[in-house]
């Protein structure tokens, strides 16, 4: 009798090996748990105190005393009041809380806004919505016309007015400032720059 191709035997062998492993693991865990419980029991038994007169354990009496003490503690019920309605002033009745009216535009601002609106409506929006088509031949452009350019050589009213000449005191003050800069301030600044560099 051969077991070639019989997967049930192979599965049984595999499961039996796994079961044996689990049994060993459970046995070790139970042994460790037993040891831990034994240590706890020893500690608990060592911690139990007895009455010196009667020899009875006093742990239960202590626990009962704490329970009775907690029961005799005064307990007061706290009343929780419902939330009070908030006072929300209505802006329709209290105009101080309403938004202040906007400052009206002046006549010049209205004219500027109207010009911008007309420019956008008559030129910008049509140009954007109807882009230029290269397939259409452009028509004739406007003819050049002579511009009126006044010549300053002939119309002296359009030229800059001559500057007022400096007085002798102002000229002397400027000359002193120039000599001070050239003779004292500039050399010191240049020397400091050389030292810093």
ROSE-466553 format. One record per residue: chain; z, x, y of N, C-alpha, C in turn. Coordinates in steps of 0.05 Angstrom, whole numbers, plus 5000, padded with zeros to 4 digits. Example, Ala and Ser with C-alpha at 12.3 -4.5 7.8 and 13.67 -1.06 7.14 Angstrom:
BEGIN
<kette->A, npz->5156, npx->5264, npy->4886, capz->5156, capx->5246, capy->4910, cpz->5156, cpx->5264, cpy->4934>
<kette->A, npz->5142, npx->5257, npy->4955, capz->5143, capx->5273, capy->4979, cpz->5157, cpx->5258, cpy->5001>
END
This chain:
BEGIN
<kette->A, npz->5000, npx->5017, npy->4976, capz->5000, capx->5000, capy->5000, cpz->5000, cpx->5018, cpy->5025>
<kette->A, npz->4981, npx->5013, npy->5042, capz->4979, capx->5029, capy->5066, cpz->4984, cpx->5012, cpy->5091>
<kette->A, npz->4995, npx->5026, npy->5111, capz->5002, capx->5012, capy->5136, cpz->4982, cpx->5020, cpy->5159>
<kette->A, npz->4959, npx->5030, npy->5151, capz->4940, capx->5038, capy->5172, cpz->4929, cpx->5013, cpy->5186>
<kette->A, npz->4930, npx->5013, npy->5212, capz->4920, capx->4991, capy->5228, cpz->4940, cpx->4968, cpy->5230>
<kette->A, npz->4964, npx->4970, npy->5219, capz->4984, capx->4949, capy->5220, cpz->5001, cpx->4955, cpy->5245>
<kette->A, npz->4995, npx->4941, npy->5266, capz->5009, capx->4946, capy->5292, cpz->5037, cpx->4934, cpy->5292>
<kette->A, npz->5042, npx->4915, npy->5275, capz->5069, capx->4903, capy->5274, cpz->5089, cpx->4923, cpy->5265>
<kette->A, npz->5082, npx->4940, npy->5245, capz->5101, capx->4960, capy->5236, cpz->5106, cpx->4981, cpy->5258>
<kette->A, npz->5084, npx->4989, npy->5272, capz->5087, capx->5008, capy->5293, cpz->5104, cpx->4997, cpy->5316>
<kette->A, npz->5100, npx->4972, npy->5323, capz->5116, capx->4960, capy->5344, cpz->5145, cpx->4958, cpy->5335>
<kette->A, npz->5150, npx->4952, npy->5310, capz->5177, capx->4950, capy->5300, cpz->5191, cpx->4977, cpy->5301>
<kette->A, npz->5177, npx->4998, npy->5294, capz->5188, capx->5024, capy->5296, cpz->5195, cpx->5032, cpy->5324>
<kette->A, npz->5176, npx->5026, npy->5342, capz->5181, capx->5032, capy->5371, cpz->5205, cpx->5017, cpy->5382>
<kette->A, npz->5206, npx->4991, npy->5376, capz->5228, capx->4975, capy->5386, cpz->5255, cpx->4983, cpy->5374>
<kette->A, npz->5254, npx->4991, npy->5349, capz->5279, capx->5000, capy->5337, cpz->5289, cpx->5026, cpy->5350>
<kette->A, npz->5271, npx->5044, npy->5357, capz->5279, capx->5068, capy->5372, cpz->5290, cpx->5062, cpy->5399>
<kette->A, npz->5277, npx->5044, npy->5413, capz->5287, capx->5036, capy->5440, cpz->5314, cpx->5022, cpy->5438>
<kette->A, npz->5316, npx->5005, npy->5418, capz->5342, capx->4991, capy->5414, cpz->5364, cpx->5010, cpy->5409>
<kette->A, npz->5359, npx->5031, npy->5392, capz->5379, capx->5051, capy->5386, cpz->5387, cpx->5066, cpy->5412>
<kette->A, npz->5367, npx->5072, npy->5429, capz->5374, capx->5086, capy->5454, cpz->5392, cpx->5068, cpy->5472>
<kette->A, npz->5384, npx->5043, npy->5474, capz->5400, capx->5025, capy->5490, cpz->5428, cpx->5021, cpy->5479>
<kette->A, npz->5430, npx->5020, npy->5453, capz->5457, capx->5017, capy->5440, cpz->5474, cpx->5042, cpy->5447>
<kette->A, npz->5462, npx->5065, npy->5446, capz->5478, capx->5089, capy->5453, cpz->5486, cpx->5089, cpy->5482>
<kette->A, npz->5468, npx->5080, npy->5500, capz->5475, capx->5079, capy->5529, cpz->5497, cpx->5059, cpy->5534>
<kette->A, npz->5495, npx->5036, npy->5521, capz->5516, capx->5015, capy->5524, cpz->5543, cpx->5025, cpy->5513>
<kette->A, npz->5543, npx->5040, npy->5491, capz->5567, capx->5050, capy->5479, cpz->5580, cpx->5070, cpy->5498>
<kette->A, npz->5564, npx->5088, npy->5511, capz->5575, capx->5107, capy->5530, cpz->5587, cpx->5092, cpy->5554>
<kette->A, npz->5572, npx->5072, npy->5564, capz->5582, capx->5058, capy->5588, cpz->5608, cpx->5043, cpy->5582>
<kette->A, npz->5610, npx->5031, npy->5558, capz->5635, capx->5017, capy->5551, cpz->5658, cpx->5036, cpy->5548>
<kette->A, npz->5652, npx->5060, npy->5537, capz->5673, capx->5080, capy->5534, cpz->5683, cpx->5089, cpy->5562>
<kette->A, npz->5664, npx->5094, npy->5581, capz->5672, capx->5102, capy->5608, cpz->5688, cpx->5079, cpy->5621>
<kette->A, npz->5679, npx->5054, npy->5618, capz->5693, capx->5032, capy->5630, cpz->5721, cpx->5029, cpy->5618>
<kette->A, npz->5723, npx->5033, npy->5593, capz->5750, capx->5032, capy->5580, cpz->5768, cpx->5053, cpy->5591>
<kette->A, npz->5758, npx->5078, npy->5595, capz->5774, capx->5099, capy->5606, cpz->5783, cpx->5092, cpy->5634>
<kette->A, npz->5764, npx->5081, npy->5650, capz->5771, capx->5074, capy->5678, cpz->5792, cpx->5052, cpy->5679>
<kette->A, npz->5789, npx->5032, npy->5661, capz->5809, capx->5011, capy->5660, cpz->5836, cpx->5021, cpy->5652>
<kette->A, npz->5835, npx->5040, npy->5633, capz->5861, capx->5051, capy->5624, cpz->5875, cpx->5066, cpy->5646>
<kette->A, npz->5860, npx->5081, npy->5663, capz->5872, capx->5095, capy->5685, cpz->5883, cpx->5076, cpy->5706>
<kette->A, npz->5868, npx->5054, npy->5710, capz->5877, capx->5034, capy->5729, cpz->5902, cpx->5020, cpy->5719>
<kette->A, npz->5902, npx->5014, npy->5693, capz->5926, capx->5001, capy->5682, cpz->5950, cpx->5019, cpy->5684>
<kette->A, npz->5945, npx->5045, npy->5679, capz->5968, capx->5063, capy->5681, cpz->5978, cpx->5065, cpy->5709>
<kette->A, npz->5959, npx->5066, npy->5729, capz->5968, capx->5067, capy->5757, cpz->5982, cpx->5041, cpy->5764>
<kette->A, npz->5972, npx->5018, npy->5754, capz->5984, capx->4992, capy->5761, cpz->6012, cpx->4990, cpy->5749>
<kette->A, npz->6014, npx->4999, npy->5724, capz->6040, capx->4998, capy->5711, cpz->6060, cpx->5016, cpy->5724>
<kette->A, npz->6050, npx->5040, npy->5734, capz->6068, capx->5058, capy->5748, cpz->6076, cpx->5047, cpy->5775>
<kette->A, npz->6058, npx->5030, npy->5787, capz->6064, capx->5020, capy->5814, cpz->6083, cpx->4996, cpy->5813>
<kette->A, npz->6087, npx->4983, npy->5789, capz->6104, capx->4959, capy->5787, cpz->6133, cpx->4968, cpy->5791>
<kette->A, npz->6146, npx->4955, npy->5810, capz->6175, capx->4961, capy->5816, cpz->6192, cpx->4939, cpy->5804>
<kette->A, npz->6215, npx->4946, npy->5796, capz->6234, capx->4927, capy->5784, cpz->6260, cpx->4927, cpy->5801>
<kette->A, npz->6274, npx->4904, npy->5798, capz->6299, capx->4902, capy->5812, cpz->6320, cpx->4919, cpy->5798>
<kette->A, npz->6336, npx->4933, npy->5814, capz->6355, capx->4952, capy->5803, cpz->6379, cpx->4938, cpy->5789>
<kette->A, npz->6384, npx->4912, npy->5797, capz->6407, capx->4898, capy->5786, cpz->6398, cpx->4882, cpy->5761>
<kette->A, npz->6378, npx->4865, npy->5764, capz->6370, capx->4848, capy->5742, cpz->6349, cpx->4861, cpy->5724>
<kette->A, npz->6334, npx->4881, npy->5734, capz->6313, capx->4894, capy->5718, cpz->6287, cpx->4878, cpy->5717>
<kette->A, npz->6285, npx->4857, npy->5733, capz->6260, capx->4840, capy->5733, cpz->6241, cpx->4852, cpy->5754>
<kette->A, npz->6215, npx->4849, npy->5749, capz->6195, capx->4859, capy->5768, cpz->6196, cpx->4842, cpy->5794>
<kette->A, npz->6193, npx->4856, npy->5816, capz->6195, capx->4842, capy->5842, cpz->6168, cpx->4839, cpy->5856>
<kette->A, npz->6146, npx->4847, npy->5842, capz->6120, capx->4844, capy->5855, cpz->6113, cpx->4815, cpy->5860>
<kette->A, npz->6119, npx->4797, npy->5841, capz->6113, capx->4769, capy->5845, cpz->6130, cpx->4757, cpy->5867>
<kette->A, npz->6156, npx->4765, npy->5869, capz->6173, capx->4755, capy->5890, cpz->6163, cpx->4763, cpy->5918>
<kette->A, npz->6154, npx->4788, npy->5919, capz->6143, capx->4798, capy->5945, cpz->6118, cpx->4782, cpy->5953>
<kette->A, npz->6100, npx->4777, npy->5933, capz->6076, capx->4762, capy->5939, cpz->6082, cpx->4734, cpy->5947>
<kette->A, npz->6101, npx->4721, npy->5933, capz->6109, capx->4694, capy->5941, cpz->6121, cpx->4693, cpy->5968>
<kette->A, npz->6137, npx->4714, npy->5975, capz->6149, capx->4714, capy->6002, cpz->6127, cpx->4716, cpy->6024>
<kette->A, npz->6106, npx->4733, npy->6019, capz->6085, capx->4735, capy->6038, cpz->6070, cpx->4708, cpy->6041>
<kette->A, npz->6065, npx->4695, npy->6018, capz->6051, capx->4669, capy->6019, cpz->6067, cpx->4649, cpy->6035>
<kette->A, npz->6094, npx->4647, npy->6030, capz->6111, capx->4628, capy->6045, cpz->6111, cpx->4635, cpy->6074>
<kette->A, npz->6112, npx->4661, npy->6081, capz->6112, capx->4670, capy->6109, cpz->6086, cpx->4662, cpy->6123>
<kette->A, npz->6064, npx->4665, npy->6109, capz->6039, capx->4658, capy->6121, cpz->6036, cpx->4628, cpy->6125>
<kette->A, npz->6048, npx->4612, npy->6106, capz->6047, capx->4583, capy->6109, cpz->6064, cpx->4573, cpy->6132>
<kette->A, npz->6085, npx->4588, npy->6138, capz->6103, capx->4579, capy->6160, cpz->6094, cpx->4589, cpy->6187>
<kette->A, npz->6072, npx->4604, npy->6188, capz->6061, capx->4612, capy->6214, cpz->6051, cpx->4588, cpy->6230>
<kette->A, npz->6057, npx->4588, npy->6256, capz->6048, capx->4565, capy->6272, cpz->6017, cpx->4566, cpy->6276>
<kette->A, npz->6004, npx->4544, npy->6269, capz->5975, capx->4542, capy->6272, cpz->5970, cpx->4520, cpy->6292>
<kette->A, npz->5956, npx->4526, npy->6313, capz->5949, capx->4507, capy->6334, cpz->5919, cpx->4502, cpy->6333>
<kette->A, npz->5912, npx->4477, npy->6334, capz->5883, capx->4469, capy->6334, cpz->5872, cpx->4473, cpy->6363>
<kette->A, npz->5850, npx->4486, npy->6364, capz->5837, capx->4491, capy->6390, cpz->5816, cpx->4470, cpy->6395>
<kette->A, npz->5820, npx->4455, npy->6416, capz->5801, capx->4434, capy->6423, cpz->5777, cpx->4446, cpy->6438>
<kette->A, npz->5754, npx->4440, npy->6428, capz->5729, capx->4450, capy->6440, cpz->5717, cpx->4427, cpy->6456>
<kette->A, npz->5717, npx->4431, npy->6482, capz->5707, capx->4410, capy->6500, cpz->5676, cpx->4412, cpy->6501>
<kette->A, npz->5663, npx->4389, npy->6503, capz->5634, capx->4390, capy->6505, cpz->5625, cpx->4404, cpy->6531>
<kette->A, npz->5601, npx->4415, npy->6531, capz->5592, capx->4429, capy->6555, cpz->5589, cpx->4410, cpy->6579>
<kette->A, npz->5597, npx->4419, npy->6602, capz->5595, capx->4403, capy->6626, cpz->5567, cpx->4404, cpy->6637>
<kette->A, npz->5557, npx->4383, npy->6648, capz->5530, capx->4384, capy->6660, cpz->5529, cpx->4402, cpy->6683>
<kette->A, npz->5507, npx->4417, npy->6685, capz->5503, capx->4436, capy->6707, cpz->5493, cpx->4422, cpy->6732>
<kette->A, npz->5501, npx->4432, npy->6755, capz->5492, capx->4421, capy->6780, cpz->5466, cpx->4435, cpy->6788>
<kette->A, npz->5444, npx->4421, npy->6785, capz->5418, capx->4433, capy->6792, cpz->5408, cpx->4418, cpy->6817>
<kette->A, npz->5409, npx->4431, npy->6840, capz->5399, capx->4417, capy->6864, cpz->5369, cpx->4413, cpy->6862>
<kette->A, npz->5361, npx->4391, npy->6873, capz->5333, capx->4383, capy->6872, cpz->5319, cpx->4392, cpy->6898>
<kette->A, npz->5297, npx->4406, npy->6895, capz->5284, capx->4417, capy->6918, cpz->5272, cpx->4396, cpy->6936>
<kette->A, npz->5266, npx->4372, npy->6924, capz->5254, capx->4351, capy->6941, cpz->5274, cpx->4341, cpy->6962>
<kette->A, npz->5300, npx->4342, npy->6955, capz->5320, capx->4332, capy->6973, cpz->5332, cpx->4354, cpy->6991>
<kette->A, npz->5334, npx->4379, npy->6979, capz->5346, capx->4401, capy->6994, cpz->5323, cpx->4420, cpy->7001>
<kette->A, npz->5312, npx->4417, npy->7024, capz->5288, capx->4433, capy->7032, cpz->5295, cpx->4462, cpy->7037>
<kette->A, npz->5320, npx->4469, npy->7040, capz->5327, capx->4497, capy->7044, cpz->5322, cpx->4513, cpy->7019>
<kette->A, npz->5322, npx->4500, npy->6995, capz->5317, capx->4514, capy->6970, cpz->5287, cpx->4515, cpy->6963>
<kette->A, npz->5271, npx->4500, npy->6977, capz->5242, capx->4500, capy->6972, cpz->5229, cpx->4525, cpy->6983>
<kette->A, npz->5206, npx->4531, npy->6973, capz->5191, capx->4554, capy->6983, cpz->5182, cpx->4549, cpy->7012>
<kette->A, npz->5184, npx->4570, npy->7028, capz->5176, capx->4567, capy->7056, cpz->5145, cpx->4564, cpy->7057>
<kette->A, npz->5136, npx->4548, npy->7076, capz->5107, capx->4544, capy->7079, cpz->5093, cpx->4570, cpy->7087>
<kette->A, npz->5069, npx->4574, npy->7076, capz->5054, capx->4598, capy->7082, cpz->5045, cpx->4598, cpy->7111>
<kette->A, npz->5043, npx->4622, npy->7122, capz->5034, capx->4625, capy->7150, cpz->5004, cpx->4618, cpy->7152>
<kette->A, npz->4996, npx->4601, npy->7169, capz->4968, capx->4594, capy->7171, cpz->4951, cpx->4617, cpy->7180>
<kette->A, npz->4926, npx->4618, npy->7171, capz->4907, capx->4639, capy->7179, cpz->4899, cpx->4635, cpy->7208>
<kette->A, npz->4895, npx->4657, npy->7221, capz->4885, capx->4656, capy->7248, cpz->4855, cpx->4650, cpy->7249>
<kette->A, npz->4844, npx->4646, npy->7273, capz->4816, capx->4639, capy->7275, cpz->4798, cpx->4662, cpy->7267>
<kette->A, npz->4806, npx->4687, npy->7274, capz->4790, capx->4710, capy->7266, cpz->4790, cpx->4714, cpy->7236>
<kette->A, npz->4814, npx->4710, npy->7223, capz->4815, capx->4712, capy->7194, cpz->4798, cpx->4691, cpy->7180>
<kette->A, npz->4798, npx->4666, npy->7191, capz->4781, capx->4645, capy->7179, cpz->4752, cpx->4652, cpy->7182>
<kette->A, npz->4744, npx->4663, npy->7205, capz->4716, capx->4670, capy->7209, cpz->4708, cpx->4692, cpy->7190>
<kette->A, npz->4725, npx->4713, npy->7186, capz->4719, capx->4735, capy->7168, cpz->4717, cpx->4724, cpy->7139>
<kette->A, npz->4735, npx->4706, npy->7131, capz->4734, capx->4695, capy->7104, cpz->4708, cpx->4679, cpy->7100>
<kette->A, npz->4700, npx->4664, npy->7121, capz->4676, capx->4648, capy->7119, cpz->4651, cpx->4666, cpy->7117>
<kette->A, npz->4651, npx->4688, npy->7131, capz->4628, capx->4707, capy->7130, cpz->4627, cpx->4719, cpy->7102>
<kette->A, npz->4650, npx->4727, npy->7091, capz->4650, capx->4739, capy->7064, cpz->4641, cpx->4718, cpy->7044>
<kette->A, npz->4649, npx->4693, npy->7047, capz->4641, capx->4672, capy->7028, cpz->4611, cpx->4668, cpy->7030>
<kette->A, npz->4600, npx->4667, npy->7054, capz->4571, capx->4663, capy->7057, cpz->4556, cpx->4687, cpy->7046>
<kette->A, npz->4566, npx->4711, npy->7050, capz->4552, capx->4734, capy->7039, cpz->4552, cpx->4734, cpy->7009>
<kette->A, npz->4575, npx->4726, npy->6997, capz->4576, capx->4725, capy->6968, cpz->4558, cpx->4703, cpy->6957>
<kette->A, npz->4558, npx->4680, npy->6971, capz->4542, capx->4657, capy->6960, cpz->4513, cpx->4660, cpy->6964>
<kette->A, npz->4504, npx->4673, npy->6987, capz->4475, capx->4674, capy->6993, cpz->4462, cpx->4700, cpy->6983>
<kette->A, npz->4478, npx->4721, npy->6978, capz->4465, capx->4747, capy->6971, cpz->4476, cpx->4759, cpy->6945>
<kette->A, npz->4502, npx->4761, npy->6943, capz->4514, capx->4774, capy->6920, cpz->4510, cpx->4758, cpy->6894>
<kette->A, npz->4517, npx->4733, npy->6894, capz->4515, capx->4717, capy->6870, cpz->4487, cpx->4713, cpy->6861>
<kette->A, npz->4467, npx->4707, npy->6879, capz->4440, capx->4705, capy->6869, cpz->4429, cpx->4731, cpy->6858>
<kette->A, npz->4437, npx->4753, npy->6871, capz->4427, capx->4779, capy->6861, cpz->4438, cpx->4786, cpy->6833>
<kette->A, npz->4463, npx->4779, npy->6829, capz->4476, capx->4784, capy->6803, cpz->4465, cpx->4765, cpy->6782>
<kette->A, npz->4462, npx->4740, npy->6788, capz->4453, capx->4720, capy->6769, cpz->4423, cpx->4723, cpy->6763>
<kette->A, npz->4407, npx->4731, npy->6783, capz->4379, capx->4734, capy->6780, cpz->4371, cpx->4764, cpy->6785>
<kette->A, npz->4373, npx->4781, npy->6765, capz->4368, capx->4809, capy->6770, cpz->4338, cpx->4814, cpy->6777>
<kette->A, npz->4333, npx->4837, npy->6788, capz->4306, capx->4844, capy->6796, cpz->4288, cpx->4847, cpy->6772>
<kette->A, npz->4264, npx->4836, npy->6773, capz->4245, capx->4837, capy->6752, cpz->4223, cpx->4857, cpy->6759>
<kette->A, npz->4220, npx->4878, npy->6743, capz->4200, capx->4898, capy->6749, cpz->4171, cpx->4889, cpy->6744>
<kette->A, npz->4168, npx->4868, npy->6729, capz->4141, capx->4859, capy->6723, cpz->4128, cpx->4845, cpy->6747>
<kette->A, npz->4143, npx->4837, npy->6767, capz->4132, capx->4822, capy->6790, cpz->4125, cpx->4843, cpy->6811>
<kette->A, npz->4101, npx->4841, npy->6823, capz->4093, capx->4858, capy->6845, cpz->4107, cpx->4850, cpy->6870>
<kette->A, npz->4120, npx->4869, npy->6883, capz->4134, capx->4861, capy->6908, cpz->4115, cpx->4855, cpy->6930>
<kette->A, npz->4123, npx->4837, npy->6947, capz->4106, capx->4829, capy->6970, cpz->4108, cpx->4849, cpy->6992>
<kette->A, npz->4093, npx->4845, npy->7013, capz->4094, capx->4864, capy->7036, cpz->4121, cpx->4864, cpy->7049>
<kette->A, npz->4131, npx->4888, npy->7055, capz->4157, capx->4891, capy->7068, cpz->4154, cpx->4887, cpy->7098>
<kette->A, npz->4176, npx->4887, npy->7111, capz->4176, capx->4884, capy->7140, cpz->4162, cpx->4908, cpy->7154>
<kette->A, npz->4147, npx->4902, npy->7175, capz->4133, capx->4923, capy->7189, cpz->4153, cpx->4939, cpy->7206>
<kette->A, npz->4149, npx->4965, npy->7208, capz->4167, capx->4981, capy->7225, cpz->4164, cpx->4974, cpy->7254>
<kette->A, npz->4185, npx->4974, npy->7268, capz->4185, capx->4968, capy->7297, cpz->4199, cpx->4990, cpy->7312>
<kette->A, npz->4192, npx->4995, npy->7336, capz->4205, capx->5016, capy->7351, cpz->4233, cpx->5009, cpy->7358>
<kette->A, npz->4251, npx->5029, npy->7355, capz->4279, capx->5025, capy->7362, cpz->4285, cpx->5034, cpy->7390>
<kette->A, npz->4303, npx->5021, npy->7403, capz->4311, capx->5029, capy->7430, cpz->4334, cpx->5049, cpy->7427>
<kette->A, npz->4328, npx->5074, npy->7432, capz->4348, capx->5095, capy->7431, cpz->4351, cpx->5106, cpy->7459>
<kette->A, npz->4373, npx->5100, npy->7472, capz->4376, capx->5112, capy->7499, cpz->4380, cpx->5142, cpy->7497>
<kette->A, npz->4368, npx->5156, npy->7516, capz->4370, capx->5185, capy->7516, cpz->4392, cpx->5193, cpy->7536>
<kette->A, npz->4410, npx->5210, npy->7525, capz->4433, capx->5217, capy->7541, cpz->4426, cpx->5235, cpy->7565>
<kette->A, npz->4403, npx->5249, npy->7562, capz->4395, capx->5267, capy->7584, cpz->4387, cpx->5251, cpy->7609>
<kette->A, npz->4377, npx->5227, npy->7604, capz->4368, capx->5210, capy->7626, cpz->4389, cpx->5190, cpy->7635>
<kette->A, npz->4404, npx->5180, npy->7615, capz->4425, capx->5160, capy->7621, cpz->4452, cpx->5173, cpy->7619>
<kette->A, npz->4461, npx->5185, npy->7641, capz->4486, capx->5200, capy->7640, cpz->4511, cpx->5182, cpy->7637>
<kette->A, npz->4508, npx->5157, npy->7640, capz->4531, capx->5139, capy->7636, cpz->4539, cpx->5138, cpy->7606>
<kette->A, npz->4519, npx->5144, npy->7588, capz->4525, capx->5144, capy->7560, cpz->4535, cpx->5171, cpy->7550>
<kette->A, npz->4533, npx->5192, npy->7566, capz->4543, capx->5218, capy->7558, cpz->4573, cpx->5220, cpy->7560>
<kette->A, npz->4585, npx->5239, npy->7546, capz->4614, capx->5243, capy->7548, cpz->4621, cpx->5253, cpy->7576>
<kette->A, npz->4643, npx->5243, npy->7586, capz->4653, capx->5252, capy->7612, cpz->4662, cpx->5281, cpy->7610>
<kette->A, npz->4658, npx->5296, npy->7632, capz->4667, capx->5324, capy->7631, cpz->4698, cpx->5326, cpy->7630>
<kette->A, npz->4707, npx->5346, npy->7615, capz->4736, capx->5349, capy->7612, cpz->4749, cpx->5359, cpy->7637>
<kette->A, npz->4774, npx->5352, npy->7642, capz->4788, capx->5360, capy->7666, cpz->4795, cpx->5390, cpy->7663>
<kette->A, npz->4788, npx->5406, npy->7682, capz->4795, capx->5435, capy->7680, cpz->4825, cpx->5440, cpy->7681>
<kette->A, npz->4834, npx->5461, npy->7666, capz->4862, capx->5468, capy->7666, cpz->4870, cpx->5479, cpy->7693>
<kette->A, npz->4896, npx->5475, npy->7700, capz->4907, capx->5487, capy->7724, cpz->4914, cpx->5516, cpy->7719>
<kette->A, npz->4921, npx->5530, npy->7741, capz->4929, capx->5559, capy->7738, cpz->4954, cpx->5562, cpy->7721>
<kette->A, npz->4974, npx->5543, npy->7724, capz->4999, capx->5545, capy->7709, cpz->4993, cpx->5541, cpy->7679>
<kette->A, npz->4976, npx->5521, npy->7672, capz->4969, capx->5516, capy->7644, cpz->4954, cpx->5540, cpy->7632>
<kette->A, npz->4936, npx->5551, npy->7647, capz->4922, capx->5575, capy->7637, cpz->4941, cpx->5598, cpy->7632>
<kette->A, npz->4960, npx->5602, npy->7650, capz->4980, capx->5624, capy->7646, cpz->4997, cpx->5619, cpy->7622>
<kette->A, npz->5006, npx->5593, npy->7618, capz->5022, capx->5586, capy->7594, cpz->5007, cpx->5590, cpy->7568>
<kette->A, npz->4981, npx->5583, npy->7568, capz->4965, capx->5587, capy->7544, cpz->4961, cpx->5616, cpy->7538>
<kette->A, npz->4957, npx->5632, npy->7559, capz->4954, capx->5661, capy->7555, cpz->4979, cpx->5674, cpy->7544>
<kette->A, npz->5002, npx->5665, npy->7554, capz->5028, capx->5676, capy->7543, cpz->5031, cpx->5668, cpy->7514>
<kette->A, npz->5026, npx->5643, npy->7507, capz->5028, capx->5635, capy->7479, cpz->5009, cpx->5650, cpy->7461>
<kette->A, npz->4985, npx->5656, npy->7471, capz->4966, capx->5671, capy->7455, cpz->4975, cpx->5699, cpy->7451>
<kette->A, npz->4985, npx->5712, npy->7472, capz->4995, capx->5739, capy->7469, cpz->5020, cpx->5740, cpy->7451>
<kette->A, npz->5037, npx->5720, npy->7452, capz->5060, capx->5719, capy->7434, cpz->5052, cpx->5717, cpy->7405>
<kette->A, npz->5032, npx->5700, npy->7400, capz->5023, capx->5697, capy->7372, cpz->5010, cpx->5722, cpy->7362>
<kette->A, npz->4992, npx->5734, npy->7379, capz->4978, capx->5758, capy->7370, cpz->4996, cpx->5783, cpy->7368>
<kette->A, npz->5016, npx->5785, npy->7386, capz->5032, capx->5809, capy->7387, cpz->5057, cpx->5808, cpy->7371>
<kette->A, npz->5068, npx->5784, npy->7364, capz->5093, capx->5784, capy->7350, cpz->5093, cpx->5766, cpy->7326>
<kette->A, npz->5084, npx->5741, npy->7328, capz->5086, capx->5722, capy->7306, cpz->5067, cpx->5729, cpy->7283>
<kette->A, npz->5041, npx->5734, npy->7289, capz->5022, capx->5740, capy->7268, cpz->5028, cpx->5765, cpy->7252>
<kette->A, npz->5036, npx->5787, npy->7265, capz->5043, capx->5811, capy->7249, cpz->5067, cpx->5806, cpy->7230>
<kette->A, npz->5087, npx->5792, npy->7239, capz->5110, capx->5787, capy->7222, cpz->5102, cpx->5769, cpy->7198>
<kette->A, npz->5086, npx->5749, npy->7203, capz->5078, capx->5731, capy->7182, cpz->5061, cpx->5746, cpy->7161>
<kette->A, npz->5043, npx->5763, npy->7171, capz->5026, capx->5778, capy->7153, cpz->5043, cpx->5798, cpy->7137>
<kette->A, npz->5063, npx->5811, npy->7150, capz->5080, capx->5830, capy->7135, cpz->5096, cpx->5815, cpy->7114>
<kette->A, npz->5106, npx->5792, npy->7120, capz->5121, capx->5776, capy->7100, cpz->5103, cpx->5768, cpy->7077>
<kette->A, npz->5079, npx->5761, npy->7083, capz->5060, capx->5754, capy->7061, cpz->5054, cpx->5779, cpy->7043>
<kette->A, npz->5051, npx->5802, npy->7056, capz->5046, capx->5826, capy->7040, cpz->5070, cpx->5833, cpy->7022>
<kette->A, npz->5094, npx->5829, npy->7033, capz->5118, capx->5835, capy->7017, cpz->5121, cpx->5815, cpy->6994>
<kette->A, npz->5115, npx->5790, npy->7000, capz->5117, capx->5769, capy->6978, cpz->5096, cpx->5773, cpy->6957>
<kette->A, npz->5073, npx->5783, npy->6965, capz->5051, capx->5788, capy->6945, cpz->5057, cpx->5812, cpy->6928>
END
